[in-house]
Amino acid sequence: MIDRRCHSSILDVRNFRGADFDTYHYLVVAKFRERLVVSKQEAQKFNGDRYNLRNVNELEVMKQYQIEITNRFAALENLSDGEDINRDWENLKKSIKTSAKESLSLRRLKQPNHVR
């Protein structure tokens, strides 16, 4: 009833003789597990910004980032009304990303040799 490739997905199979359907067939019930496959390329894609975190080790950059974050959080505290948590989260996320982009800079991704 099932091809050899998927036979390990079947957990349990039973037939019920008592089900009366006015036919000579029996009711068959099977429990199986579904396995979903994610392609490796899709799992490795990342559409967000990548920041150059090596710059955090430099004292000047670290202080600049701390000042940026402190100023943005202080501005958010003044604006926060507590009404809409989703809007507050978006504002917080945008502030962190903007601060990181300004002080840490974006990291360049390495291009494979054959793509140039």
PyMOL commands that set and color helices and strands:
alter all, ss='L'
color gray80, all
select helices_A, chain A and resi 4-9+40-44+53-57+59-79+85-104
alter helices_A, ss='H'
color red, helices_A
select strands_A, chain A and resi 10-16+27-32
alter strands_A, ss='S'
color yellow, strands_A
deselect
rebuild
show_as cartoon
